[in-house]
Amino acid sequence: MTEDVWMSLGVVVLLILISAFFSGSETGLTAASRARLTEMERRGSKRAGIVLKLTETPERLIGALLLGNSLANITASAVATVALVKAFGDTGAFIASAVMTVLILIFAEVMPKTYAIAYPDRFATLVAPLVRLVVAVLGPIVMMVEYIVKITLRLFGADVENVQSILSAHEELRGAIDLHHKEGEMVKKDRDMLGGILDLKDLEVHDVMIHRTKMITFDAGEPTVELVNEVLKSGKTRLPVWRDSPDNIIGVLHAKNLFKALQEHDGDASKIKLENILTDPWFVPDTRPLEDQLNAFLRRKSHFAIVVDEYGEVQGLITLEDIIEEIVGDIKDEFDAVSNGVRKQKDGSFMIDGSVALRDLNRALEWSLPDEEATTLAGLVIHEARMIPDAGQVFNFHGFRFEVLKKRKQQITVLKVARLDAPGAAPAQEG
């Protein structure tokens, strides 16, 4: 082969390297994490700032890189064909086609893209200054190409200028959290905590409140001596006090105020006037967004509120601890009663109290029972059955078998729940 042929082949090698640069840059810049780049920029990385600036206009960036990549590949193929035709005659064209296909595929496409996808942030920050120059030089041509593409797509009914993301930022964050957990990069506890923060926007006060049937309240008409004994037995620090009717909440008794009054009267509870140590009750609607209620707690520096419905009827109570538990999980202290609402059986099924919250159940057992129409497990069964079932009735829905074991008056107290795909799961039979 002559010296001209060798020079041409040297040019081909150079063009393949240029093509590899464009291919790797395209993959690295599009795969780089904007979150990590933003943090790198905050710490002073100028290259990370360049990458973020380039990715603000992805169409122009991709267009410039594809244009440069195409020019390099086509030119390399043309030069190789001319050189090999000179060396081998007409057979050189076929040789050039076969050799260039292999070289471009391996060294200009697969290899640089594999490296870029493995180290996207590192690769993106490395090539960012040079890519910025390429985008600036090829910018006018790319703008013209963009215009032609948009006009052509519009002729086929696709308006790419007004396309909005299907997922909101909230949903994208949740998807990223679930993905990292599935890939083993995040433990379940961290996934639940981050998910709990995101869920605050979707929850209302009634989703996490303590229902009125579980509230510990006191009648203001009781003797103060009995009231002290009941406060000590309850283990609670704040307790609603009512008069005439449980719906007529007249105040909230703080154990600290009660014990302070006892100390002032030398332990004589009969001398304490209850009205003097009560604080005014704070009533909040049951439909209030949980995030708003959290902010209200922080503004008022209060930890306790009474929940009412649209008719002003007391529905329950909510505390700051209830909201925090939605984020970090159950908070147990030495005064909390031991809760055992979920008991696993030897056959893989679960004995579950009907009052267990669906959100707690899903979080603890990795289930996905819907909680849009019901708050508790018993509520879900009633909603799906469209009736109040009797003990012994069995239902199948959402991939689970629900058997009503115990019922008190109109309240489902205990259910047996098993996955339908679990070994030995029996079919539903209404008893």
Beta strands, then each sheet from edge to edge (+ up, - down):
strand 1: 210-211
strand 2: 218-219
strand 3: 238-242
strand 4: 249-254
strand 5: 278-279
strand 6: 283-285
strand 7: 304-308
strand 8: 314-319
strand 9: 342-344
strand 10: 350-353
strand 11: 394-397
strand 12: 400-408
strand 13: 411-419
sheet 1: 1+ 8- 7+ 6+
sheet 2: 2+ 3+ 4- 5+
sheet 3: 9+ 10- 13+ 12- 11+
end
